Amino acid sequence: MWCIPPEQDADFVAKMEDVLDVYALPYDEMCPVICLDEKPYQLLDERREPLSMKAGSPQRVDNEYERNGTCSIFVMCEPLLGWHHADAGER
């Protein structure tokens, strides 16, 4: 969340600023800045085939779907080098 929760105080803000200061440091090969994030993702499939577009009418898609499990998407990056990698697991 990119806003300060109302119950937090100046100490919280100071600690957040310490974290943000890390991104402003010059590149150090012995102490790289690595960022990692994970996002769970729900896998869905169509229950009915969408109807094709026709002149003056958009494609029609049924909102009903079939659940096909979940997976996780991982993103890693080293922002000071411009390096990034993404990986999506099957499950």
C-alpha positions in Angstrom: 0.0 0.0 0.0 1.5 3.3 -1.0 -0.1 5.5 1.6 0.6 5.8 5.3 -2.1 4.1 7.5 -3.7 6.6 9.9 -2.7 4.6 12.9 1.0 4.9 12.1 3.3 7.6 13.5 6.5 9.5 12.7 8.6 6.4 13.6 6.8 4.5 10.8 7.5 7.3 8.3 11.2 7.4 9.3 11.6 3.7 8.8 9.9 3.9 5.4 12.2 6.7 4.4 15.2 4.5 5.4 13.9 1.8 3.0 13.4 4.3 0.2 16.9 5.7 0.7 18.3 2.3 -0.3 17.1 2.9 -3.8 19.1 6.1 -4.0 22.4 4.5 -3.0 25.0 4.1 -5.8 25.5 0.7 -7.2 27.7 -1.6 -5.1 28.6 -5.0 -6.6 29.2 -6.4 -3.1 25.8 -5.3 -1.8 23.3 -5.4 -4.7 19.7 -4.2 -4.3 17.4 -7.0 -5.2 13.6 -6.7 -5.3 11.2 -9.6 -5.2 7.5 -9.7 -5.5 4.9 -12.5 -5.8 1.4 -12.3 -7.1 -1.1 -15.2 -6.8 -3.2 -15.5 -10.0 -6.4 -17.4 -10.6 -6.5 -19.5 -13.8 -9.8 -19.2 -15.7 -11.2 -20.7 -18.8 -14.3 -19.9 -21.0 -17.4 -22.1 -20.5 -18.7 -21.0 -23.9 -16.8 -19.9 -26.9 -17.0 -16.1 -27.5 -19.2 -15.0 -30.5 -17.1 -13.3 -33.2 -17.3 -9.6 -33.9 -19.6 -8.5 -36.7 -19.8 -5.1 -38.4 -21.2 -2.7 -35.9 -21.2 -5.3 -33.1 -18.4 -6.1 -30.6 -17.2 -9.6 -29.7 -19.7 -11.2 -27.3 -18.2 -13.0 -24.3 -20.2 -14.9 -21.7 -19.2 -14.0 -18.1 -19.5 -17.6 -16.9 -16.1 -19.2 -16.4 -14.5 -22.4 -15.3 -11.8 -22.4 -12.6 -8.6 -24.1 -13.4 -6.7 -23.6 -10.2 -4.1 -21.0 -9.3 -0.5 -20.2 -9.9 2.0 -17.7 -8.6 3.9 -15.1 -10.6 7.3 -14.1 -9.3 9.2 -11.0 -10.4 12.8 -10.3 -9.4 14.8 -7.3 -10.4 18.0 -5.4 -9.6 16.9 -1.8 -10.5 20.3 -0.2 -10.5 21.5 -2.6 -13.2 18.3 -2.7 -15.1 18.1 -6.5 -14.7 14.8 -8.3 -14.2 13.3 -11.8 -14.4 9.7 -13.0 -14.2 8.6 -16.6 -13.6 5.1 -18.1 -13.6 4.6 -21.5 -12.0 2.2 -24.1 -13.4 0.5 -24.4 -10.0 
